[in-house]
Amino acid sequence: KMDEMPISGPMERLQLRDEQGSSIVCPIAQDIMRDPVIAADGHTYERISITQWIDNCTQQGKVVLSPMSGEKLETSQLIPNHSMRKMIEELLAQNPLLLARAASEAAIPHSSQSAVERGFKESV
């Protein structure tokens, strides 16, 4: 069962986990994932966030490091995490507060881009 609601800020959003302890929040953008993908480090991210992370590293001529472990990502290939997407869709359908939170996050333009840039700057 999901952690108790209401959700009020970034730290609370980090606590959003399913019964198995998997977070439904992107570790980069800190938003509920809608298009989760698995990167070479084995972690799941929101597609746009990890893509921007990889692009920022590449454009600056830096080695692409995992935002989670700090180790080199051997490939920029991203694999859709279908089971996570299905789980998130089911959780959102069952929980109106989560659905409202996800909708408000999606309505904020470029929220994940600024989070990516902040995370990238902090990691270098």
C-alpha positions in Angstrom: 0.0 0.0 0.0 1.2 3.5 -0.8 2.5 5.8 2.0 -0.1 7.9 3.7 -1.3 11.1 1.9 -1.3 14.1 1.6 1.9 14.8 -0.3 3.3 18.2 0.3 6.9 18.4 -0.9 10.0 16.8 -2.4 10.9 14.7 0.6 7.4 13.4 0.8 7.4 12.6 -2.9 10.6 10.5 -2.4 8.6 8.3 0.0 6.1 7.2 -2.7 6.7 3.5 -2.9 4.7 0.5 -3.9 4.3 -2.7 -1.8 7.7 -3.9 -2.9 9.5 -0.6 -2.1 9.9 0.6 -5.7 9.7 4.4 -5.9 7.3 5.8 -8.5 9.2 9.1 -8.4 12.0 9.9 -10.8 15.2 10.3 -8.8 16.2 13.2 -11.1 13.1 15.2 -11.5 11.4 14.2 -8.2 8.1 13.9 -10.1 5.8 10.9 -10.5 7.1 9.0 -13.5 4.8 8.7 -16.6 7.3 7.2 -19.1 9.7 5.2 -16.9 12.8 3.7 -18.5 15.7 1.7 -17.3 19.2 3.1 -17.9 22.5 1.2 -18.1 22.9 1.6 -14.3 19.8 -0.5 -13.7 17.9 2.3 -12.2 14.5 3.6 -13.5 14.1 7.2 -14.5 11.5 9.4 -16.3 12.6 9.2 -20.0 12.8 13.0 -20.5 14.9 13.5 -17.3 17.5 10.8 -18.0 17.7 11.8 -21.7 18.4 15.4 -20.7 20.9 14.2 -18.2 22.8 12.2 -20.9 22.5 15.1 -23.4 23.9 17.6 -20.9 26.9 15.4 -20.2 27.5 14.7 -23.9 27.1 18.4 -25.0 29.7 19.4 -22.3 32.1 16.6 -23.5 31.9 14.8 -20.2 31.7 11.2 -19.4 28.1 10.2 -18.8 27.8 9.2 -15.2 24.8 7.6 -13.4 22.8 10.2 -11.5 22.3 7.5 -8.8 25.7 5.8 -8.4 28.1 8.2 -10.0 29.6 5.4 -12.1 30.0 5.6 -15.8 27.0 4.7 -17.9 28.3 2.2 -20.5 25.5 3.0 -22.9 22.9 5.6 -23.4 20.4 3.0 -24.5 17.1 3.3 -22.5 14.7 0.4 -22.0 11.0 1.0 -21.4 10.0 -0.2 -17.9 6.6 -1.5 -18.9 5.9 -3.1 -15.5 6.7 0.1 -13.6 4.5 2.1 -16.1 1.6 -0.3 -15.5 2.0 -0.2 -11.7 2.1 3.6 -11.7 -1.0 3.8 -13.9 -2.8 1.4 -11.6 -1.8 3.3 -8.5 -2.9 6.6 -10.1 -6.2 5.1 -11.0 -6.7 3.9 -7.4 -5.6 7.1 -5.7 -7.2 10.4 -6.6 -4.6 12.4 -4.5 -1.8 10.8 -6.4 -3.5 11.4 -9.7 -4.0 15.1 -8.8 -0.3 15.4 -7.8 0.8 13.8 -11.1 -1.5 16.1 -13.1 -0.2 19.2 -11.3 3.4 18.1 -11.9 2.7 17.4 -15.6 1.2 20.9 -15.9 4.4 22.7 -14.8 6.4 23.4 -17.9 10.0 22.3 -17.9 9.9 21.2 -14.3 12.0 18.2 -15.1 14.5 20.2 -17.1 15.3 22.5 -14.3 15.6 19.5 -11.9 18.0 17.8 -14.4 20.1 21.0 -14.7 20.3 21.4 -10.9 21.2 17.7 -10.4 23.8 17.9 -13.2 25.4 21.0 -11.8 25.5 19.4 -8.3 27.2 16.3 -9.6 30.1 18.0 -11.4 
